[in-house]
Amino acid sequence: MRAKKMVDKIKELMYKPERIRNMGIVAHIDHGKTTLSDNLLAGAGMISEELAGRQLYLDFDEQERERGITINAASVSMVHEYKGNEYLINLIDTPGHVDFGGEVTRAMRAVDGVIVVVDAVEGVMPQTETVLRQALRENVKPVLFINKVDRLIRELEVTPEEMQKRLLKVITEVNKLIKVMKPEKYNEWKLDVTNGSVAFGSALYNWAVSVPSMKETGVGFKEVYEYLQNDEWKTLAKKSPLHVVVLDMVVRHLPSPIEAQKERIKTIWKGDINSKVGQAMLNCDPNGPVALMITKIVADPHAGEIAVGRLFSGTLKPGMDLYIIDRRAKNRVQTVGLFMGPKRVEVEEVPAGNIVAVVGLRDAAAGSTCTSVEEMEPFESIQHFSEPVVTMAIEAKNPRDLPKLIEVLRKLAKEDPTLHVTLNEETGEHLISGMGELHLEVKVEKIRREYGLEVVTSPPIVVFRETVTTTSPVVEGKSPNKHNRFYIVVEPCPPEVIRVFKEGLIDLKKTDKSTKRKILTEAGLSGEEAAGVQEYFEGNIFVDVTKGLQYLNETMELILEGFRDAMRAGPLAREPCMGLKVKLVDAKLHEDAVHRGPAQVIPAVRSAIFAAMLQAKPTLLEPYQKVFITVPQDMLGNVTRELQGRRGQIIEINTEGDMVTIVAKAPVKEMFGFAGAIRSATSGKAIWSTEFAGFEPVPPNLVEEFIMEVRKRKGLKLEIPKPEDFLS
């Protein structure tokens, strides 16, 4: 009954953006974020008060419960009454652990304010700095909750004066951080006990005080001290309950979407502010075009995939078609709703300014921009064509678990678009590829914990690409029966041509001839080649420049099969090929179709391509990552040393206050173990993230060593093949 009432209120308040507060809770690991979230929920009548603080309602992931840490950002909506008005509070609980910084950043994108939680005994810790910086960078306003105050009195037995001194020290430190990180906002955002932007209390024991609450309840520090000394925290929690004090502070000090979006849109969106969608977002306009930023994908056993995100303008309704800009896809919304912890409540529509849960956006991923305007500039860049660059083999310890493992891997890949799963035909192993080493570790752990599967994994490896640097001579490939001959040239393909295909500017089946020819000649092909492009496959093209050959049309599909086969695994190390233009310049075909079947054509084309590649100065390309690292200035040297020891190149160094941000790029192969190394080099004070930066040639002095490494791993002969090996 109570929950139903709550839902009705939420439905009503959704339409009053001035009464909405979207906020996050951030803190150093173990300072009590999730316990605080629990208590706010209990106070709002969402879970029983007895269980609050022990239930950890928002850590519903097994791994989170066992490790006692939050890995995923959970979201929940609740109603709070302040001075006779009801407010809708959308809360996102975020991880404090440095390795899930991506989750924190994405959550900060969805909220307008944060409660920074600091442990009264431990004070401001490195990760407090990190998460506060992430919030400030996203233009999100902070308030402070100093937690575990009871420990000062019970464990440390401090005097009332000493207690106040300690609490003031925490406030001063947080203010110092705000001043350095966001000087232009400091006067407006400075935390101040007297105006109530700071609260003190114990999330576990459910009480809190702030200057405004003292005026209302008459419970001040003196009373707190006495109650706790006499172990009467239950009375204290009744007289000055935590959720009231903290949520009053949220309503009073954190901005509504209407205020916040005026400031924040400029930080998180680089499009034209005067455009229709720009204005709609600035004004949080429910009648404008839909602009939705997805911050998370949640897999739900019943509904399938749920996309959670912040709606900056427009109104979402079931049945709407939305463009997912970064995926160039269009999906239909099936249901819209709000999260109340793990429960999702469906509603008829959700207007701008809310955090929503949408079913039906199959193609959306965390970081996607979804909109009703096809041409909208997406929100702050999230690397589009990032390819997973680290791979490990994974198998079930017990062979009979194999079918289950396959099903679990499929699920994980759907939940996390940055995870790719493939089966290695040669060895029968399953390969999982991700954005980095840690990414894969967490996924593997999840398979063990959540699905109870014992798995064995190989050390992580990178996948190279094979390519050529010059044009090969014409190579003749003969079919095994010697009745068919194919004459092939291989050369590098202009990068612009690949881009045209990659971005979907041309569809070989649909685009008309003249448009196709125009786009491809502008991208760098000759007119003859542009007219003859037959196939684009994973960064390579196949071109037919022959003149009026008999039987060629009937054979073309098999020729292309041979081309695709060669591109999947090149001659140097059976790694995928990239950036090749394969040209068919002539062919002699047997008149009888029986003599030019798959067993004749495919091997002939493949071996001709391999022999041609080996005569066009072949080399390897390796994946690079762009690395962004923010550290205190005095640690710059440690970071640059760490990067240079990994063949990294520093692109730029920017200083902001007492912090330095280093932008560098480094080969993924050298980045294994970087997480641990950078953490010890900066005693945990570095915030860093990486994004895919494309492929670059392996330095000439390392090519052979790398080829041998891969051949050895794959159990191939330990020598580089010669062109004649492929020509019978």
N, C-alpha and C positions, 0 to 999 in steps of 0.2 A: 504494500500500500504506500509506504513511505517513498519507496523507489519510484513508484508511478507518479506521485506528486512532484517529486524531484524532476522527472522527465518533462512533465507539463510546464514547470517553471523554466526549465532550460529552453524549451521550445519557444517560450514567450520572450525570454531575454536575448535569444540569438539575434532578434531584430533590432536590439538597442545597442549599437556598437559603443555608445558612450558608457554603457554599463558592463562592457566586457573587459576582462584583463587576461591577456595571454602571457603566461609567465613560465620561467624555467627555474629549476633549483640546481645550483652548481656548487661543488665543493671538492676539497681534497678527498682522496679515498678514505673511507671510514670516519668521516666527520659527522655522519648522521643524516645525509640527504634523504635516503629512502624512508628512514624512521620518521622524519619530519613529514614527508609526503603522506605517509600512512595516517598520521595524527590529524592532518588537515582533512583527509577523507573521512575519518571517524567523526570529527567534529561536524562535518557537513552531513552526517547521517548515512554515509555510504557503506561503512563497515562497522562492526560492533566495537564499542569503545574498549571493552576488555581486551580485545585482541590487538588493538592498535599498537604499533611499535614492535609487536612480536610477530605480527602476521606478514609484514613486508609484502603488502598487497601488490605493489608495482613490480617486484622482482618475480615475475611469474616464469622466468626461464630457469630451468633446473640448474644450469651451469652458474647462473647468477646466485641462486640460493646456496649452492654448495660452496662456491668460492666466497660467498658473502660479499660479492661485488655486483655492481650494476654494469651490464655490458650494453644493453639496448636502452634507448630512450623510450620510456613508456608515457602514454598521455592519458589524461582523464579530465572530465568536466564536472564542476560542482557549483552549487549556489551558495552565496554568503550574503547575510544581511548586514548592512552598515548604515547607521543613522536613518533607519526607516526605509531605506531603498534596498532592493535585492540586486546583487551583482552576479554575473556568470564568470566563473574563474576557470580558465582552461590551463591545466598544469602539465608541464612536461618534466619528468624526473630524468636526469641525464647521468651518464657514467662519469666517475671521477678518475678512472684509470687512464693513464696517458695513451695507451695503445688504442683506445676507442675514441680518440679525439675527433674522428670523422663524425661519429654519432653526436658529439657535443656540438660541433660546428653546424651540423644540419639542424639540430634542435634549436640552436640560437637563431637560425633563419626563420623559424616559425613563431618565435615569441617576441614580445616587446620589452619585457623586463625580467630580471632574475633576482632570486633570493640567494645571496652568497652565504653559505653556511660555514662557520669556523668553529672548531673545537676550542673551548675556553682554556683547556690545559695545554694543548699543542700549539695553538696560535696559528698564524698564517704560514702555510707550507708551500713548497714549490708548485704543487699542483693547484693550489688555490690561485696562485699568480696566473698559471696557465689558463685555467677555465675563465677567470675574470677577464683576462686579455681577449679570449675568444668572444666573450660577450661584448666587450667594449668595441672590438673591431667591427662587430655587426651592428653597432649603434644601439645596443640594448642597455637599458638603465638598471643599475644595481640598487638593492637594499640589503641590509646585513642582518643575519640572525646568528647570535653567538650561542652555541649549543653547549650542553654538558656543564652548565654553570654549577650544578650540584656537586660535581667532582671537586671543584675548588674547595668547597666547604667540607665535604665528607672525607675526601682522600688527602687533600693537601692541608686541610684545617687552617685556611688562611683567615686573617681578620677581615672585618667588613672593609676597612680602609685599603688593605692589600688587594682585596677582591676588586674594588673599583679601579685601582691602579692597573691591574692586569687587563681588565675589560677595556679601559681607555687605550692601552697599548695596542690591542687588536684593532680598534677603530682607527687609530692614527696610522697603523701600517696599511690598512686597506685604503684609506684616503690617500696615502702617499702613492700607492699603486695607481689609483684613479688619476691622480694629478700628472703622473709621468706618462701614462698610457693615453689619456684623453684630456690634455690640458685645456682645450677649448670648451669642454663641458664641465670642467672641475667645479666652478662656482655653483652651477645649477645642480650637479649630481653629488656634491660632497655629502658624506654621511654625517648625520648630526643627531646626537642623542635627544637634544631638546625638541627637535621637530618630529621625532618619532620614526626616522628612517632607519633606526637601529632597534632591534628587540633582543632580549636575553631570555634564556630559559633552558628547559631540558625536554628534548623531543621524546625521550624514553618515558619520562614521568609526566609528560603532558601539561606542563605549566609554562607560562612565559610572562614577561613584563616589558613595558616600554613606557616612556614618559607619559604619552597620552593615556595609556591604560591605567597608570597609577592614579591619574586624576579621577578616572571613572570608578575604579574599584577600591581605591585606598590601599592597595597592596603595593608597597615600594620595597626597596632593597632591604630595609631594616626588617620588615615583616618576612620577606623571603628567607633572610638569614635565620630568623627565629624558627620559622616552620621547618626548615631543613635540619636545623640542629636538633629539633625534637622529633625528626623523622615523620613529620605530618605532611608529606608531599601530596597526599590525596586531598586534604583540605585546600591546599594551595592550588591544586589543579581545578578544584571546583570554583574557587574564588577568582582565579585569573587563568582561565583555560587557554592553552596554547593556540588553538585554531582561531579563536576570536582575535587575540592580540596580533598574530601573524597576518591573518587575512585582512584585518583592518589596515595594517601597514601596507599591504599590497594594494588595496583599493585606494588608499590615500596617496601613495607615492609612485605607483607604477602607472604608465600612461595607458589610456584606452587606445584601441586600434585607430580611432580617428586622429588622435594627437600623434601617435607613433608613426603612422604611415607617411605623414607629411615629411617627417625627418628621415625615415629609414629607407624609403623607396630609392632615394638617390644613392644610398650606399650599396644597395643590393641589386640594382637594375641599371644597366647602362643604355637603355633605349631612350627615345625622344620623350622627355617629360611632358611636352605639349601635345603629344599625340592623344587620340581618344583613350587608348588603354592606359597611357601614362597618367592622364588626369583622373581617370576612374580609380586608379590605385592610390594616388595621392589623397583622394577624397573618400577612400574606402566605400565606393559607390555600389550599392547592391543592384543598381539597374545598368551598370556598365558591362563591358565584355568580361567574360570569366577569365581571371588570371590566378592560377593555382600553382603553388610551389610544393612539389612532393618532397617530404623530408624522410620518409621511411616506407618500406613495404613490409606488411605483417602477413605471415601465412596463417590462414585460419582453416581448421579442418573442415568446417561446414561451408563457409562462403568462398573458399579459395583464397585469392590474393586480395588484401585490402591495402589501398594506398592512403597513407595519412599525410596531410599537408595543411598549409596555411592558405586560406582563400583571401587574396588581397583585393579582388574586386569581382563584381557580378554575383549571381545567385546560382547555386548548383541544384539541379533537379534530376531525378532519374529520367533516362530516355534521351538526355542531351548527348550530342556528339562533341567530343573535344579533340583538338590536335595535340599530340605529344610532340613538342617542337624538336627536342633533341633526337627523337627516334624516327622522325618523319612518318609518324603513324597517326591513325585516327581511331579512337575507341568510343564506345557508347557507355555512358554511366548507367549502371544497373540500380544501385541503391546508394543513398547518402545517409550518413549518420554521425554520431559523436561517440567517443569512447568514454565509458565510465569505468576506468581500470580495465580489466580484461574483458568486460562486457561491452558489446557494441549496441547502441540504441539507434534504430533506424527512424528517420524523420522524412517528411515530404520534401523539404528543401532546406538548404542552408545558405544564408546570405553572407556577404563580405565581412571580414573581420574575425571569422571563426577558424578554429582548427577542426578539420573535417576528416571523416573516414569514408573513403569511396570504394565501392566494389564495381569492377567492370573495366578499370584502366589497365588492361593486360600488358600493354607495352611500356607503361610508366616504370621508372626506376627511381631510387632515391636521388634527388637532385634534378628531376625532370620538371620542365615548365609545361603545364597543361592549360590550354586556352581555347576560347571559341573563335579567336582571330588567327587565321592561318599564318599571317606574316609577322606575328609578335616576336620581338627580340627576346631571347630567353633570359631568365634571371642569371645573375653572376655566373661566369663561365665555370662549367664543370666539363672537364675534358671530354669531347665527344667520341673521338675514335680511339678510345683507350683500349688496348688489347691486353688481355691478361699476359703477364710476362714471366711468371714463375710457375713451374710445373712440378708436381710430384706424383709418383705412382702410388696408388692406394689399392690394397686388396683385403678381402675379408680373411681374418685369421682362420676361420672355419669355412671350408669351401661350401658347405650347405647354406651359409648365410649370403651367398652371392646375389640371389634374386632380391633379397631385402636391401642389400647395399646399393644395388642399381636404383631401386625405387627412392631410397633416401637421397642419393646423389642428385636425382632429377628434381626432388623437392627443393634441395638447397640451392640449386642453380636458378630455380624460379624465384626464390625469395631474394637472392642476391645476384643482381645482373652482372656483377663483376667476377663471378665465378663461372668457369667453363669446365664442362666435363666431357671427356672423349674416351673412346676405347682404343687402345693401341692394338691393331689387328695382329701385328707381328708377335707380340709377347702375350696378348690376352689380358694385359693389365688395364685397369682404369686409370686415366690420368686426370688430375684436377689441376686447373690453372687459375691463378688469382693475381691480385695486384701486388702482392708482396708476401714475404715469408710468414709474417705474423698472421696475416689474413688467412692463410691456409691452416696455420696451427689452430686457430680458434674454430675453424670449420671442422677440422678433424676431431677436436675435443668434443664438439657438439655432436658429432656422429657417435662418439663413445658414450657421452652422457645421456643425450636425449633419446637415442634410439637403441642404446644398449648393445651396440655392435662393436666387437673387438676387431680393430683393423691394424694392418701393418703398412707403414709408409716408407718411401725411399727418401733420401736427402733431396732437398729442392734443387732443380736444375733450370737453366733457361733454354728456350727454343730459339735457335738461330734461323735466318732465312738465307737461301742461296740465291746469288744473282750474278750477272756478268757486267764487265766494264767496257768491252769493245764489241765490234761486230764480227761475227764468225764468218768463215768462208761458207760457200754452199756445201751442205753435207748430204750425201745420198744414203737414204735408209731403205734396205731391201726387206721384203717380207720373207718369212721362213721358206716359202715355196718358190722364192725368187721371181714370181710373176708380177709383183707390184713394186714400184719404186717411188719414193717421196723425196723431194729436194727441198731442204729446209735451211733457213738462216735464222740465227738468234742474235738479238742486239738489245741494249738497254731501252726501256720504254720511257718516254718523257714523263716526269712525275705529274705534270698537269693533266695528262691523259688519264692516269690512274685516278686522280682526284675527281675528274668528271664522272667516272663510273662509281667511285666510292660514295660520292654525295648524291648519287641517283639522278644526275642531270640528264642522263641518257638511259633509255631502256631499249636494248637491241631489238626486242620484239615489237615495241610500240612506237618508238620515235620514228618519224618519217625520214626518208633517205636524205633529203636536202638539209634538214635541220641537223641530222646526225653528222653529215659531212662537214657542215659549217662549224659546228662545235668542236669536232675532232681536229680539223685543220688548224683552227685557232689554238688548240691545245698543243699542237706540234707534230701532227702526222702529215704525210704528203697526201695529196688528193686521192691518189690511187689506193694508199693504205686505208685512208678514212672510209672509202667506199667498200673496202674488203674486210673490215673487222667482223669476225664471225662469233667471237666469244670473249667475255671478260671473266677471269676466274681468279679470285683471291689475290688481286694485285698484279695480274699478268694478262696480256691480251694475245689473241691468235688472229692473224691476218692472212687472208687468201688473196695473193696478187697474180694468180695464174690466169691465162687467157683461154676461154672456151674449151676446157678439157671435157672429153666424153666421160660419162659415168661419175664425174666428180660429185655432183649433187647427191647421188644415191649413197656415196661413200662418206660424205662430210661428217655425219653424226659419229661414225667410228673414228675418223681422224681426230675429232674434238675429244673423244673419250681418251685417245692416246695422249693428247695434249694435257688434259686434266690430270691424268695419271702421272705424267712427268712432273707437273707442277706441285702435286701433293708431296713428292719426295724426290729431291734432285740428286744428281750424280755424286756430289762431293761427300755428303754424309747422310743422305736420305732425309734431309730437313726440307720443309716447304720452300718453294721458290717465290721470289717477289721481284717486281719491277722488270719483267721480261716482255719483249715483243717477239713472238715467234711467227716467222713468215713462211708460208708455203709458196715457193716460187715456181715449182713445176711438179708433175707427177706422171707416172705411167701406170695405167690400171688395166688389169685383165678384163677382157670383155665379158667373161662369164662370172656372174655374181657369186657362184659357189666358191670361186678361187679368190675372192676378195672379202672374206668374212672377218669377224672380229679377231680370230686367232692369227690372221695374216696382217691386218691393218694396224691394230693397236700396238703390238710390239715394234713394228717397223717405224711408226711415227715416234714412239717413245725413245727408241735407241738413237734415232737421227737427232732428236732434240738434245739428248744427253751428250752425244759426240760433238754437236755444235757448241753447246755451252762450254765444254772443256777446251774448245779452241777460241773462246771469246774472253780470255782472262777472267775466269770465274773467281768469285770471292764470297765471304760470308758477311751478312749484316747481323748486328746484334741489337737487342732492344735497349733503349736508354730510358732513364727516368729523370724527370726534372725534380729536384729536391728543394723544398723550402724549409729553412731552419731558422727559428727565432730563439735567440739566447741572450742572456745578459752580456754586456760589452766585454767584460773581462774574460769571457770564455771563447771569444772569437778565434783565438789561435788554436785552441784544442779542436774546434770544429773544422777549421780549414785543413789542419794536419790530417784529421780523420778522412776528409774527402779526398785530399790529394793522394793519400795512400791507396785510394780505390779508383785510380784513373779518372777522378772527377775533375770537372772544369768549373771554376766559379764564374758565373755570368754577371751577377751584380750583388752589391752589398748596400743595404739601406739602413740608416740609423733612425730610430724613433725613440726619443727620450733616452732611457738607460739601456734600451734593447737594440739588438742588431738583427736584421733579417737577411739571411744569405740565400741567394737563389743560385743553384748550381745544377749541372747535369752530370750523370754518371752512368756507366753501363750497369744494367741490372745484375749481371753476373758477379760484379764486385761488391754488390750491396748486401749479400747474405751476411747475417750477423751484425748488420748495421744498427739495428734497434738496440741491442745490448751494448754495442761499442759506444754509441752516441750517448746512451744513458750514463755509462760510467765516465765518459769524458766530460760530461757537464753536470755530474751528480744529479741527474734527473731533471735538470732545469730547462732542457731544450723542448720546445714544441716543434714537431716537424711533420711534414706530410710530403707525399710524393704524387706526381701524376705522370702518366705515360708520355714520353717525348719522342716517339717514333723510333725508326731503326737507322743505324749508321754503320758504315763499313768498319769491320774489325781491323785494327792496325796491322799492316802487312806482316810485321815480324811475329804476329801471334796467330795468323790464319791457320798455318799448318798444325800448330799445337792444338788449336781448338777442334780442327777437323778430326784429328786423331783421337782426341778425348771423346768426341761424340761417337766415332766409329767403334771405339773400344767398348763404350757403354752399350751400343746396340749389337755388339757381337759381330761386326762386319770385319772384313780383311783390313789389316792395319797398313794400307797403302792407298794413296790417292789414285783413283782409276785414270786410265789414259783413254783418249778418244777411240783408239782401235779396239779397246775392250768391248765397245758397244756396236762395232760394225762387223757384220759377219762377212 
